[in-house]
Amino acid sequence: MSGPAKDTRRDHRSRRHLRTSHRWQQAHAERIDRYITVAALILCAFPIAGPSLAAERSHRDKRRTPVVEAYERARDSVVNISATVKVEVPRWGTSLFGDLFTAPSERSQRSVGSGFVLHEDGYVVTNAHVVSAGAQLGVTLADGSEYEARVIGRDTARDLAVIKVDPRSPLTPIPLGRSDDLMIGEQTVAVGNPVGLHNTVTTGVISALHRELDVDGRVVYRDVIQTDASINPGNSGGPLLNILGELIGVNTAIRTDAQNIGFAIPVDQLREILPDVLDGEKLNKVMIGMRVSAMDAPLVTQVREGSPADRAGVRVGDVVQSVDGNRLSRGIDFYVRMLGRRAGDDVELTLSRGSGAAKAQLTLVEPPKPDGRRLALQHLGLTIDDVRADVARRFQIRRGGVIVMGVEPRSPADQLGLRPGDLLVSMGRYWLTDVEQLGALLAEVLPRDPIDVGFRREQRGSLIDLEGRLYAR
C-alpha cells in the first residue's frame, strides 16, 4: 500500500481515538459533577453537627432555671414508698343446715407515699403515717430498683419516720438545708410521687410559717410550713426544697377543703429527733453514753457521767472525726456507725479538740435491765407480757411486740381505751420488740410525761391500728 493511503487510515484511527477519549473525559466530568451535586445535597440536608449541637446546648442553657437545677440536685434522692397491709374481713355464708356463719377472707390494702435518702447506707425519711404498724414496706429508688424496708423509728407527734433498706451500692443523700431562716414568699419546690406518678415536681412559695395543723381532730402538728406548691395524695413524706435544691421541709398534708394549701414539717424538727430515732443504746440495748449533733458536724453535745464515753475521756465540745478509722462528715454518720454494736465491742474514736487531736477507746457495756412489767404497771396501769409467735402471726406483726394482759381501772391506759388483748407495737419514737425494751423506755419516764402509744386490735375479724397519747403517773 502506498504511503498516502497508510497516512489516511492512520489519521482516521487517530481522529476516532480522539473522539473516544473526548467522550470518556466528558462522561467522567459529568459523573464528578453529579457526585459533587449529591454531596452538596447531603450536606444541606445534614448540616455539620458541631455548630448545631453547640447552638442547641446554648439554647438549653438559656432555659435552665433555678427550679430545674434544684430538681436535678435532689432527684436521685427521692423515693417511692408502698405500704401493704393484709386485713382479714368477715365473709358471711350459710351452711347446708341453714346456719349463718362467717369465714375470714384476707385482702390487702395498699397505700403509697414518698420519701428521701438521708444516708448513703440506706436510711430513708418519710412521714410516720405512711409506715403504719404491721405494714410490709417497699421502696422504689429513682433508678427503678426496688427494696424491702423496715422501720427504724418514728415520731408521731411530728409525723416523721426513718426506715432502712439494704442497697446494693451507696445511695445519694439529699442536700440538707435549714428552716430557721425561711422567708415568706421564698420559692419552694416539692418533689414526690402523687397518685404513684414518680418524681413529680411542683413549685410555689412559702405562704406562711409557724402554722398549727389539726389532722382530723386526732393530732396537732405544730410550727409547720405552709406552701402553695401543689401537694397531692402520694406526696406525703417527700422533700420540700428551697431554690438551691436543699431540704427545708418534709411534705405531710393538704387541706382537702381548699386549693393550693399544703404543709411541711420543718427540717430543723428532723434534726432534733434523729439522735433519739437512731439511738443505738435503745435500739441495740447497749450503753455508749454520748450524744452528738445529728445533721451537722459530729459535735459532742452530751457525755453521761460514768458511761463508757466518760471513762474513755470524751468531752462535750469534741468533734468526732472518725469511728474505727471510718471518717465522718456529719453527725448522722456517727449514729449509723454505732448501730448494730453490742455490749463488749471496742470502739476507737478520733476526736478533734481545740487545735489538737485525741483518741478515745470505748468498751461498750450492757445497760442495767429495768423491770418492764413493774414499770408498765407503775406508770401506765398495764399488765403485759411478750408476744408469742402464734399471736404475732395472727396480728401480722413481723418484729415482735408486747401484749396487754390486763388494764387497771381509771389508770392512764384505761383512760386511753386500751383493752386486754391489744398489742402494743410502738411507744414514742420506737417500735417495740419485747417487754425488756419497753422497760428501758419507761425507765426514763417521769410522772405526767406524755407518751405516744401505737397499738393493734383485733375487732370483728379485722385488724385495726390505733394511736393515742397518755400521761404517765
C-alpha positions as CSV (number, residue, x, y, z in Angstrom):
1,M,0.0,0.0,0.0
2,S,1.2,3.4,-0.9
3,G,2.3,6.0,1.6
4,P,-0.6,8.4,1.3
5,A,-3.2,5.7,1.8
6,K,-1.5,4.5,5.0
7,D,-1.4,8.0,6.3
8,T,-5.1,8.5,5.6
9,R,-6.0,5.4,7.6
10,R,-3.7,6.5,10.4
11,D,-5.4,9.9,10.5
12,H,-8.9,8.2,10.7
13,R,-7.8,6.0,13.6
14,S,-6.3,8.9,15.4
15,R,-9.4,11.0,15.0
16,R,-11.6,8.1,16.3
17,H,-9.3,7.8,19.3
18,L,-9.5,11.5,20.0
19,R,-13.3,11.4,19.7
20,T,-13.5,8.4,22.1
21,S,-11.1,10.0,24.6
22,H,-13.1,13.2,24.5
23,R,-16.4,11.3,25.1
24,W,-14.8,9.4,28.0
25,Q,-13.5,12.6,29.6
26,Q,-16.8,14.3,29.1
27,A,-18.7,11.4,30.8
28,H,-16.1,11.3,33.6
29,A,-16.6,15.0,34.2
30,E,-20.3,14.6,34.2
31,R,-20.1,11.8,36.8
32,I,-17.9,14.0,39.0
33,D,-20.4,16.8,38.7
34,R,-23.2,14.5,39.8
35,Y,-21.1,13.3,42.8
36,I,-20.5,16.9,43.8
37,T,-24.2,17.8,43.5
38,V,-25.3,14.8,45.6
39,A,-22.7,15.5,48.2
40,A,-23.8,19.1,48.4
41,L,-27.4,18.0,48.8
42,I,-26.4,15.6,51.6
43,L,-24.5,18.4,53.3
44,C,-27.5,20.7,53.0
45,A,-29.8,18.0,54.4
46,F,-27.5,17.1,57.2
47,P,-25.6,20.1,58.4
48,I,-22.3,19.8,60.3
49,A,-23.1,18.6,63.8
50,G,-20.6,20.8,65.8
51,P,-22.1,24.2,65.5
52,S,-25.7,22.9,65.6
53,L,-25.1,20.9,68.9
54,A,-23.4,23.9,70.4
55,A,-26.3,26.1,69.5
56,E,-28.7,23.6,71.0
57,R,-26.7,23.4,74.2
58,S,-26.7,27.2,74.4
59,H,-30.4,27.3,73.8
60,R,-31.0,24.7,76.6
61,D,-28.6,26.6,79.0
62,K,-30.6,29.8,78.5
63,R,-33.8,27.9,79.5
64,R,-32.2,26.3,82.6
65,T,-33.9,27.9,85.6
66,P,-33.1,27.6,89.3
67,V,-36.1,25.2,89.6
68,V,-34.5,22.9,87.0
69,E,-31.2,22.9,88.9
70,A,-32.9,22.4,92.3
71,Y,-34.8,19.3,90.9
72,E,-31.6,17.9,89.3
73,R,-29.7,18.3,92.5
74,A,-32.3,16.3,94.5
75,R,-33.9,13.9,92.1
76,D,-31.7,10.9,92.8
77,S,-32.6,11.1,96.5
78,V,-36.4,11.0,96.1
79,V,-38.0,7.5,96.6
80,N,-41.5,6.0,96.3
81,I,-42.8,4.1,99.3
82,S,-45.6,1.5,99.2
83,A,-47.1,0.1,102.3
84,T,-49.2,-3.1,102.1
85,V,-51.3,-4.4,105.0
86,K,-53.2,-7.7,104.9
87,V,-56.6,-7.3,106.5
88,E,-59.0,-10.1,107.4
89,V,-62.6,-9.2,106.7
90,P,-65.6,-11.5,107.6
91,R,-67.4,-13.2,104.8
92,W,-71.0,-14.3,105.6
93,G,-72.4,-17.5,104.4
94,T,-75.0,-20.2,105.1
95,S,-74.3,-23.8,105.9
96,L,-76.1,-26.8,104.5
97,F,-78.3,-26.8,107.5
98,G,-79.2,-23.1,107.1
99,D,-77.0,-21.8,109.8
100,L,-75.4,-18.4,109.3
101,F,-71.6,-18.4,109.7
102,T,-68.7,-16.2,108.9
103,A,-65.5,-17.2,107.2
104,P,-62.5,-14.9,107.3
105,S,-61.4,-13.5,104.0
106,E,-58.0,-11.9,103.6
107,R,-57.4,-8.9,101.4
108,S,-54.6,-6.4,101.0
109,Q,-54.8,-2.7,101.5
110,R,-52.0,-0.7,99.7
111,S,-51.1,2.9,100.1
112,V,-48.3,4.9,98.5
113,G,-46.2,7.8,99.8
114,S,-42.8,9.4,99.2
115,G,-39.5,9.7,101.0
116,F,-35.9,10.8,100.5
117,V,-32.5,9.3,101.2
118,L,-31.0,10.6,104.4
119,H,-27.8,8.5,104.4
120,E,-26.0,6.6,101.7
121,D,-26.2,3.3,103.7
122,G,-29.9,3.1,103.0
123,Y,-31.6,5.3,105.7
124,V,-34.7,7.0,104.3
125,V,-37.0,9.6,105.8
126,T,-40.8,9.7,105.3
127,N,-44.0,10.5,107.3
128,A,-44.9,8.4,110.3
129,H,-48.4,8.0,109.0
130,V,-47.0,6.4,105.8
131,V,-45.5,3.4,107.7
132,S,-48.3,2.0,109.8
133,A,-47.8,-1.0,112.2
134,G,-47.6,-4.3,110.5
135,A,-47.3,-2.9,107.0
136,Q,-45.0,-4.6,104.5
137,L,-42.9,-1.7,103.2
138,G,-41.4,-1.4,99.7
139,V,-39.1,1.4,98.5
140,T,-38.5,2.2,94.8
141,L,-35.4,4.3,94.1
142,A,-35.1,6.9,91.4
143,D,-33.3,4.4,89.2
144,G,-36.2,2.0,89.4
145,S,-34.6,-0.6,91.7
146,E,-36.9,-2.0,94.4
147,Y,-36.1,-3.0,98.0
148,E,-38.0,-4.2,101.1
149,A,-37.7,-1.8,104.0
150,R,-38.0,-1.9,107.8
151,V,-38.9,0.8,110.3
152,I,-36.0,2.1,112.5
153,G,-38.0,4.6,114.4
154,R,-40.8,7.2,114.1
155,D,-42.1,10.3,115.9
156,T,-45.9,10.5,115.6
157,A,-46.0,13.9,117.2
158,R,-44.0,15.3,114.3
159,D,-45.2,12.8,111.7
160,L,-41.6,11.7,110.9
161,A,-40.2,8.3,110.5
162,V,-36.8,6.7,109.5
163,I,-36.9,3.4,107.6
164,K,-34.0,1.3,106.3
165,V,-33.2,-0.5,103.0
166,D,-30.1,-2.6,102.3
167,P,-28.9,-1.2,98.9
168,R,-26.5,-2.9,96.6
169,S,-24.5,0.3,96.3
170,P,-24.3,3.6,98.2
171,L,-27.3,5.9,97.7
172,T,-27.4,9.6,97.1
173,P,-28.4,11.6,100.3
174,I,-30.4,14.7,99.8
175,P,-28.7,18.0,100.4
176,L,-29.8,19.4,103.8
177,G,-30.8,23.0,104.4
178,R,-32.2,24.7,107.4
179,S,-35.6,26.1,108.3
180,D,-34.9,28.7,110.9
181,D,-34.2,31.4,108.3
182,L,-37.0,30.8,105.9
183,M,-38.8,33.8,104.3
184,I,-42.5,34.2,103.5
185,G,-42.6,34.5,99.7
186,E,-39.5,32.4,99.2
187,Q,-39.8,30.0,96.2
188,T,-40.3,26.3,97.0
189,V,-40.0,23.1,95.0
190,A,-41.9,19.9,96.0
191,V,-40.9,16.5,94.7
192,G,-42.8,13.3,95.3
193,N,-45.0,10.6,93.9
194,P,-48.6,11.9,93.8
195,V,-51.0,9.1,93.0
196,G,-48.0,6.9,92.1
197,L,-46.5,9.3,89.4
198,H,-42.8,9.0,90.2
199,N,-40.7,12.2,90.7
200,T,-43.4,14.7,90.0
201,V,-42.2,18.4,90.5
202,T,-44.4,21.3,91.6
203,T,-43.4,24.8,92.5
204,G,-44.8,27.6,94.7
205,V,-43.8,29.9,97.5
206,I,-43.8,29.8,101.3
207,S,-47.2,31.1,102.2
208,A,-46.8,31.2,106.0
209,L,-44.6,29.9,108.8
210,H,-45.3,28.6,112.3
211,R,-48.7,27.2,111.4
212,E,-50.6,24.6,113.6
213,L,-52.2,21.8,111.6
214,D,-55.1,19.8,113.1
215,V,-55.4,16.4,111.4
216,D,-59.0,15.0,111.9
217,G,-59.1,16.2,115.5
218,R,-56.6,13.4,116.4
219,V,-53.2,15.1,116.4
220,V,-51.9,18.7,116.0
221,Y,-48.6,19.3,114.2
222,R,-47.0,22.5,115.4
223,D,-44.7,25.0,113.8
224,V,-45.3,23.7,110.3
225,I,-44.5,25.4,106.9
226,Q,-47.5,26.4,104.7
227,T,-46.8,26.4,100.9
228,D,-48.9,26.7,97.8
229,A,-46.7,24.2,95.9
230,S,-49.2,21.5,94.8
231,I,-49.1,18.6,97.2
232,N,-51.4,15.6,96.5
233,P,-52.0,12.2,97.9
234,G,-48.8,10.3,97.5
235,N,-46.6,13.3,98.1
236,S,-46.6,12.6,101.9
237,G,-43.0,12.2,103.1
238,G,-41.4,13.8,100.1
239,P,-39.0,16.7,100.2
240,L,-39.8,20.4,100.1
241,L,-36.8,22.2,98.7
242,N,-35.5,25.7,98.5
243,I,-34.3,27.2,95.2
244,L,-30.8,25.8,95.9
245,G,-32.2,22.2,96.0
246,E,-31.7,21.9,99.8
247,L,-34.2,20.2,102.0
248,I,-36.2,22.7,104.1
249,G,-39.2,20.5,105.0
250,V,-41.0,17.2,104.8
251,N,-44.3,17.3,103.0
252,T,-47.0,16.0,105.2
253,A,-50.6,17.1,104.5
254,I,-53.0,19.2,102.4
255,R,-56.3,20.9,103.2
256,T,-58.9,18.9,101.3
257,D,-61.4,21.7,101.6
258,A,-59.2,24.2,99.8
259,Q,-56.8,24.5,96.9
260,N,-53.0,25.2,97.0
261,I,-52.7,24.9,100.8
262,G,-50.1,22.3,101.7
263,F,-48.0,21.8,104.8
264,A,-44.5,20.5,105.6
265,I,-42.6,19.6,108.7
266,P,-39.6,21.9,109.0
267,V,-36.2,20.2,108.5
268,D,-35.0,21.5,111.9
269,Q,-37.5,19.3,113.6
270,L,-35.9,16.3,111.8
271,R,-32.6,17.4,113.1
272,E,-34.0,17.4,116.6
273,I,-35.4,13.9,116.6
274,L,-32.6,12.0,114.8
275,P,-30.4,11.4,117.9
276,D,-33.4,9.7,119.5
277,V,-34.6,7.8,116.5
278,L,-31.2,6.5,115.7
279,D,-30.1,5.9,119.3
280,G,-28.1,2.7,119.3
281,E,-28.5,2.5,123.1
282,K,-32.2,2.0,122.8
283,L,-32.2,0.1,119.5
284,N,-29.4,-2.3,120.4
285,K,-29.7,-2.4,124.3
286,V,-26.1,-1.2,124.7
287,M,-24.6,1.7,126.7
288,I,-22.4,4.2,124.9
289,G,-23.0,7.4,127.0
290,M,-22.6,10.2,124.5
291,R,-24.7,12.3,122.1
292,V,-23.6,14.2,119.0
293,S,-25.5,16.7,116.8
294,A,-27.0,14.6,114.1
295,M,-27.2,16.5,110.8
296,D,-24.3,19.0,111.2
297,A,-20.7,18.4,112.1
298,P,-20.5,15.5,114.7
299,L,-20.1,17.7,117.7
300,V,-20.3,16.0,121.1
301,T,-23.2,17.6,123.0
302,Q,-23.6,15.3,126.0
303,V,-21.5,12.8,127.9
304,R,-23.1,10.9,130.7
305,E,-21.1,10.5,133.9
306,G,-19.7,7.0,134.5
307,S,-20.6,5.9,131.0
308,P,-18.1,4.2,128.5
309,A,-17.7,7.6,126.7
310,D,-16.9,9.3,130.0
311,R,-14.4,6.7,131.1
312,A,-12.7,6.9,127.7
313,G,-12.2,10.7,128.1
314,V,-14.7,12.0,125.6
315,R,-15.7,15.6,126.4
316,V,-18.5,17.9,125.5
317,G,-17.3,20.1,122.6
318,D,-15.2,17.4,121.0
319,V,-15.8,16.8,117.3
320,V,-15.7,13.1,116.3
321,Q,-13.5,12.8,113.2
322,S,-13.7,9.0,112.7
323,V,-15.1,5.8,114.2
324,D,-12.8,2.8,113.9
325,G,-10.9,4.6,111.1
326,N,-14.1,5.5,109.1
327,R,-14.1,9.2,108.7
328,L,-17.3,11.1,109.5
329,S,-18.7,14.1,107.6
330,R,-21.9,14.6,109.5
331,G,-23.3,13.7,112.9
332,I,-25.6,11.1,111.4
333,D,-22.6,9.2,110.3
334,F,-21.7,8.6,113.9
335,Y,-25.1,7.2,114.7
336,V,-25.1,4.9,111.6
337,R,-21.6,3.6,112.6
338,M,-22.8,2.8,116.1
339,L,-26.0,1.0,115.1
340,G,-25.5,-2.8,115.4
341,R,-22.9,-2.5,118.1
342,R,-23.2,-4.9,121.0
343,A,-22.0,-5.0,124.6
344,G,-18.3,-5.9,124.8
345,D,-17.5,-4.2,121.5
346,D,-14.4,-1.9,121.4
347,V,-14.8,1.3,119.5
348,E,-12.0,3.7,118.7
349,L,-12.9,7.4,118.2
350,T,-10.6,10.0,116.7
351,L,-11.5,13.4,118.2
352,S,-10.8,17.0,117.3
353,R,-10.3,19.0,120.5
354,G,-9.5,22.7,120.1
355,S,-6.4,23.0,117.9
356,G,-5.3,19.4,118.6
357,A,-6.5,15.8,118.2
358,A,-7.2,13.0,120.7
359,K,-8.0,9.3,120.7
360,A,-10.7,7.6,122.8
361,Q,-11.1,3.8,123.2
362,L,-14.6,2.9,124.3
363,T,-15.7,-0.5,125.5
364,L,-19.4,-0.8,125.3
365,V,-21.3,-2.3,128.1
366,E,-24.8,-3.8,128.7
367,P,-27.1,-1.3,130.4
368,P,-28.9,-2.4,133.6
369,K,-32.2,-4.1,132.7
370,P,-35.2,-2.3,134.2
371,D,-38.3,-4.4,135.2
372,G,-40.6,-3.7,132.2
373,R,-43.6,-5.4,133.8
374,R,-43.3,-3.4,137.1
375,L,-42.8,-0.1,135.2
376,A,-45.7,-0.7,132.9
377,L,-48.0,-1.3,135.9
378,Q,-46.5,1.6,137.8
379,H,-46.6,4.2,135.1
380,L,-49.4,3.0,132.8
381,G,-51.6,0.7,134.8
382,L,-50.9,-2.2,132.4
383,T,-50.2,-5.9,132.9
384,I,-48.2,-7.0,130.0
385,D,-46.3,-10.0,128.5
386,D,-44.1,-10.8,125.5
387,V,-46.0,-11.8,122.4
388,R,-46.0,-15.5,121.5
389,A,-45.1,-16.4,117.9
390,D,-48.6,-17.6,117.1
391,V,-50.1,-14.4,118.4
392,A,-47.6,-12.3,116.4
393,R,-48.7,-14.2,113.2
394,R,-52.3,-13.6,113.9
395,F,-51.7,-9.9,114.4
396,Q,-49.4,-9.8,111.3
397,I,-46.6,-8.3,113.3
398,R,-43.1,-9.1,112.0
399,R,-40.9,-7.6,114.7
400,G,-42.4,-8.7,118.0
401,G,-44.3,-6.6,120.4
402,V,-46.0,-6.5,123.8
403,I,-49.4,-7.9,124.5
404,V,-51.8,-6.3,127.0
405,M,-53.0,-8.9,129.6
406,G,-54.9,-6.6,131.9
407,V,-55.8,-2.9,132.4
408,E,-56.2,-1.3,135.8
409,P,-59.4,0.7,136.1
410,R,-59.1,4.5,135.9
411,S,-55.4,4.2,135.0
412,P,-53.7,6.2,132.2
413,A,-54.1,3.1,129.9
414,D,-57.8,2.7,130.8
415,Q,-58.4,6.4,130.1
416,L,-56.8,5.9,126.7
417,G,-59.0,3.0,125.9
418,L,-56.5,0.1,125.9
419,R,-58.0,-3.3,126.4
420,P,-56.8,-6.8,127.3
421,G,-55.7,-8.5,124.0
422,D,-54.4,-5.3,122.4
423,L,-50.9,-5.5,121.0
424,L,-48.5,-2.6,121.8
425,V,-46.4,-2.0,118.7
426,S,-44.8,1.4,119.3
427,M,-44.0,3.7,122.2
428,G,-42.8,7.2,121.5
429,R,-40.3,7.0,118.6
430,Y,-39.6,3.3,118.9
431,W,-41.0,0.1,117.5
432,L,-41.5,-2.3,120.4
433,T,-39.8,-5.7,120.3
434,D,-40.4,-7.1,123.8
435,V,-41.1,-6.3,127.5
436,E,-37.4,-5.6,128.2
437,Q,-37.2,-2.9,125.6
438,L,-40.5,-1.4,126.9
439,G,-38.9,-1.3,130.4
440,A,-35.8,0.5,129.1
441,L,-38.1,3.2,127.6
442,L,-40.2,3.5,130.7
443,A,-37.2,3.8,132.9
444,E,-36.6,7.3,131.7
445,V,-40.3,8.4,132.1
446,L,-41.3,10.9,134.8
447,P,-44.8,11.4,136.2
448,R,-47.0,13.4,133.9
449,D,-44.7,12.8,130.9
450,P,-46.7,12.4,127.7
451,I,-46.3,9.0,126.0
452,D,-47.5,8.3,122.4
453,V,-48.6,4.7,122.1
454,G,-49.4,2.7,118.9
455,F,-51.4,-0.5,119.3
456,R,-53.1,-3.0,117.1
457,R,-56.5,-4.5,117.9
458,E,-58.5,-7.5,116.5
459,Q,-62.1,-6.4,116.1
460,R,-64.9,-8.3,114.3
461,G,-62.5,-10.4,112.4
462,S,-60.4,-7.4,111.2
463,L,-57.2,-5.8,112.4
464,I,-57.2,-2.1,113.1
465,D,-54.3,0.2,114.0
466,L,-54.9,2.8,116.7
467,E,-52.7,5.5,118.2
468,G,-53.1,7.8,121.2
469,R,-51.4,9.8,123.9
470,L,-51.4,9.0,127.6
471,Y,-49.7,10.6,130.6
472,A,-47.5,8.6,132.9
473,R,-48.5,8.5,136.6
